[in-house]
Amino acid sequence: MTLDNTSFALPVARTVESLRNVVSRWRQDGESVALVPTMGALHRGHLALVEKARANSDRVVVSIFVNPAQFAAHEDFGDYPRTEREDIEKLKPLGVDLIYGPAASEMYEPDFSTSIVVGGVSEGLCTVTRPHFFGGVALVVAKLLLQCLPDIAIFGEKDYQQLLVIRRMVRDLNIPVEILSGPTEREKDGLAISSRNVYLSGQERARAVEISRTLKEIVVAVERGGDIRSALAAGEARLKKAGFDPVDYLEVCDAVTLEPLTDLTCDARVLGAAHLGQTRLIDNFPISSAGSRRNPDV
């Protein structure tokens, strides 16, 4: 069993075997287990998910793994911040019981040849410009859930399409885990907290908040009965004026199916993704419909 208890503030499992051995002991004692999957570079949003995990289970595992399967060749896999030691120090006061920090070779054997395709909610939005992304996410999350077999796993609402993809995959594959979500954590000016915000220059950071302000304007317009297409057109113009280029998408979608809407006939979500300099920012907000009987439970 490979369990690092000496180098870090918390025990770190480096192999599937060591992870399972620890979790098995907890199970024998009748304890419930929560998993918070992350790619590290932890910020307040991640820590809020850990706190929710702590409140809903006896034991908490946090995985730290930068997943190569969800990065295209031209994306920032090599530059993605890797701050494991600092991340573990941040987790120490939160009651985390175990870090799972496998190497890429532990997750993907040299002859690894399995893929997962999730239809429906994975279509459109981020998939248009990142067709590889949700296949990579579904694959690594399925592996993490099967390696740990937690009672619950927690994901953030900032990556709303990802959250729905994971829920659909878990349901379709009968993986015995409950998927909980945590609300988007924001800076004081409203910008959604993201590990990639560190890429923003000072000037870009000042303008970045326009994506959240724009989406909130769309929410207000649509909830007041405004035309969705007009609100989206005005929002895209505002983003471009602020220097976002390109705007990957700006959509109002059914909050359950992510089908694009032209009329507010159910609970909805406005979702946007746009580039500011070299940084791609995403955000979303709920849109309430008094006539909707469906609850996306997120």
KELUMZA-232124 format. One record per residue: y, z, x of N, C-alpha, C in turn. Coordinates in steps of 0.05 Angstrom, whole numbers, plus 5000, padded with zeros to 4 digits. Each point is the difference from the previous one (the first is absolute). Layout:
# residues N
YZXYZXYZX ...
# end
This chain:
# residues 298
497650005017502450004983502550005018 501949824993502549985015502250134984 500850245008502150144987501850125021 502549915000501950085021501550254990 499450235010501350254992502050105022 500149865022501550115023502749875005 500249744995502449855008502250024980 499450074975501949984979500350264984 502050014983500550244984498050044978 498549784993498050014979497549865010 497750074990497549855008500249714992 499049825017500149724995497249885002 499149884979497449865000500549715009 498449915019500349735010497849814991 497950104987497849844991499350054971 498749814988499150044972498150244999 498250025019498150225000501450275001 502050035017501350265001501650064975 501249804989501450044974498150094979 497849864997498050074979498850285005 499550075024498950275005501950224991 502649975005501950204992500250014970 500249774987500349994971497450114987 497749945012497550104988499950315000 501150125020500150305001501850104977 502249874996501750084978498649974974 498649784996498649954975497950224995 498650085021498050214997501250264991 502550045007501450244991501449974973 499549774987501149954973503049935000 501149915022502849945002500649714994 502349964987500949724994501649895023 500149745002501149865023502049794991 502349995013502049794996500449845025 500449744997500649835023502749874996 501650015021502649865001499949785022 499549754993499849795020502849925010 500449985026502649925011499549825024 502249865008499949865026501750145020 500550264996501650155019503049954997 501550065022502949984998501050154975 499150254998500350154975502950074995 500849984975502750084991499750184975 502350064988500050194978498349904976 499949744996498349904979497150065004 499049965024497250085006499650304996 501850165010499750294999499950104971 501549864982500050084972497349944988 498749785008497349944991498050215009 500350095025498350215011500450264984 502450074993500550244985498749984972 500149764988498649964975497050035003 498949905021497250035006499250295003 501750155014499550295004500050154974 501749924981500250134975497749934981 498649795006497949914982497250015011 499650135023497350015011499850255019 497550065006499550225019500449925029 499349755006500149905027501549735001 501549955022501649765002499349865026 499349744998499649835023502349795000 501249965023502049795003499049805021 499749754992499249795019502449875012 499849945026502149865014498749765014 500549774989498749765011501849764994 500949865021501649764996497949774997 499949904976497849824991500649715008 498649895019500649725008499449804978 498250074981499249804980502249934980 502250164999502149944981502449885013 499849935026502249875014499349715006 501849814994499649735009500749975029 499349785013500449965029503050025007 501849924982502950005006501450264993 498550194989501250254991500050215022 500950254993500850195021497750205007 497549915000497850185006500450135028 500749845020500350105027502450195003 502149954984502450165002500150244980 498150014982500050214980499950275014 501850184992500250265014497450164999 499250095023497650175003500850275012 500150204984501150265008498150234992 497449975007498050184990500650295006 500750065025500550285007502350124983 502249854998502250104984499250024971 498449814990499250014972498350264995 498250065018498350244996501750255000 502050015017501850235000501450034973 500849784988501350014974498150104978 497449945004498150084979499150295003 500350125023498950265005500950214980 502750014993500850214981499249954971 498849774994499549934972497250074990 498550145017497350084991497949785001 500449805017498049795003497650125015 497649934992497650115012498949825021 500349744998498849825019501649745001 500349895025501149745004497749815005 500049774988498049795006501549785014 499549975026501449815017498049825015 498749814986498049845013501349775016 498549915020500849765015499349754983 501349785006499449754986497149935002 498750055023497249945004498250174983 500950234992498550174982500149894971 502349894993500349894973498949724997 500249845021499149724998498349935024 497449984996498249925021500749715009 499349925024500749735010499049784981 497850044987498949794982500650064970 502050174995500750074973500649744984 498949984976500249744985500350034970 500850244991500350054971502949994992 500549894976502750004989499950094971 502450094991500350084972502349854988 499649884977502149864986500450134973 502450094994500650134975501849814985 499249914977501649814984502050144983 501149854981501950124981502550105012 500250275003502450135009500849925029 498249895015500749925027501449735001 500049864978501249735000503050014997 501449815012502949994999501350225017 502650034997501650205014499549985030 499050225013499650005029498049795009 498149934983497949815009501149725005 502349934988501149735004500749955029 501250205013500849975028498150145019 498350174990498150145017497249984988 498849764999497549964986497650165011 500350095025497850155013500150294993 502350104990500650295001498150174984 499749934974498550184983497049995006 499049785011497350005009499550205022 501950025019499950195021500350294991 501850044981500450274989497550094984 499049834983497650074984497750065018 499649855022497850045018500250275014 502350065011500250265015499950244982 501249974976500050234981497150054990 498649784994497250044991498450135022 500449925025498550135022500750295003 502650074998500950275003498950184977 500049894976499050164977496950045003 498649805009497150035003499350175024 501650005021499550165023500550304994 502150054985500750284994498850104974 499849824980499150084973501650244989 502649974999501650224989499950014969 500950224989500250014971502549854990 502250025016502449864993501149875025 501549794996501649875022502749944989 502050025017502849994990501549795015 501549844984501649785011502850014988 501949885014502850014991500749774981 501850054982500949794981501949805012 501050055024501749795013498549745003 497550015007498349775001498549974974 501549934979498950024973497849804995 500349755010497849814996497550095015 500450105024497750115015498650224985 501650184988498850224984498249894978 501049794985498449894978497649855011 500249875022497749865013497950205006 500750235012498150205008498650124975 501650054980498850114975498049804988 500849745000498149814988497549985017 500250005026497749985017498150244996 501250244999498450254996498549994973 501449904980498849984973497749795001 500649775011498149784999497550065016 500350145023497850055018498750274994 500950144979498950264993500050205023 502150005016500350205022500750264987 498550225005500550254986502350165011 502449904995502450145009502249964980 501750204996502349974983502449935017 501449794993502449915014502550124987 501450185015502550114991502349865015 502450034989502349885013502350205002 501749945019502450165004502549834998 502250104989502449844997501249925026 501649795000501449905024502050215010 499850075025502050175012502349835011 502450104997502449845006501950165018 501649845016502250125015502250084980 502050145010502150104982501449774986 500349775013501349774987498249844982 497550074998498249864982498049815013 500349945026498149825013497350135001 497949854992497350095001499250055030 498950245005499150065027497649845007 500149885024497949835010499850025030 497649985011499650015029501549765013 500349784986501349775011503050025000 501250204988502950035000501150045029 498250085018500950045028500749735012 499149784989500749745011502949914994 501250144980502749924991502150075021 501849825005502450075017501850174983 502150115013501950174985501349854977 500949755005501349854979498049934978 497649935008498049934980499350254983 499850235012499450244985502150064979 502549945006502250054981499749814976 499049765005499749804978497350034986 498150135012497350004989499850144973 501850184995500050154974500549814977 501049765005500649824978497549924985 497650015013497649934985499450204978 500350265006499550194979502250004979 502449965008502249994981499749764981 499149775012499749764984497750044979 497850125008497850044982500850204978 501650205007500950194979501949874980 501649815010501849854981498349844981 497849885010498349844982498750184979 499150245009498850194981502050064977 502550065007502050074980500549774981 500349765012500549764983497749954981 497650015009497749934983499550224979 500350255008499650224980502149994979 502349895006502249974980499749754983 497849865004499549764984500949745012 500850015025500949755013497749815006 500749755004498149795005498850045028 497450015002498650055025500649795021 499949754992500549785019502850015011 501950064983502850025009500450235019 498750234994500250245017498849945027 497749865001498849945025501649805017 501249814986501749805015502450145012 501350184985502250155010499250185023 497650124998499050175022499549845025 498849774998499549845024502649915013 502049934984502549935011501350235015 499750244989501150245013498650055027 497449975001498550045025500949805021 500249754992500749805020502950045010 501750094983502850065008500050235020 498150194997499950225019498649935026 499049765002498849915025497049995000 498750054978497149984998499149714999 498449915019499249725001497549985018 497749914988499749914972499450244981 500449944974499050194980497249904992 498050155007497249924995499549994970 500850214986499750004971501850214988 500649964975501450194983499049954972 498450194989498649964975500050254983 500049964974499450214981497249944989 498250195004497249964993499050224982 497949934985498450204985499150215020 500550254993499450225019497050055004 498349884982497150035003498749765012 500749764991498749765009501649855022 502550065003501949865018500549714992 499449944975500849734990503049994997 501349795010502949974997500950004971 502250134994501050024973502749854997 500449884976502649904993501250154977 498450174987501050184979498750285005 501550204994499150285005498350084976 497449945001498250064978498150235007 500250115024498350225008501350145023 498950225009501050135024499949805023 502050005017500249805020500850125027 500149835020500850085026501649775012 502350065012501549805015499250035029 499249785012499150015028501449795016 500850085025501449815017499050025029 500149785014499549995029501949805012 501350085022502049835012500350075029 500849815016500350045029503050055007 500450205017502650055011499750005030 501049785013499449965028497049965004 498850155017497149975006498350194982 501350154983498650214984499649924972 497550024990499449944972499950274985 501750024979500350244984498849944972 498650204989499049984973500950254985 500249974974500750234983499249934971 500050204983499549964972500950244984 500549954974500850224981498749944973 499350224986498949964973502249924980 499249854980501749934977498650094975 501450174985498850114976500449824976 497949974984500249864975499350194977 501850054982499450194978497849894982 499649745000497949894983497349985013 499850085025497449985013498250234994 497549954995498050214995498350055025 500449845020498350035024501350175021 498450155014501050175021498549945026 501449895020498649935025499150245016 500950244992499150255014500449995030 502449915007500850015029502850105002 
# end
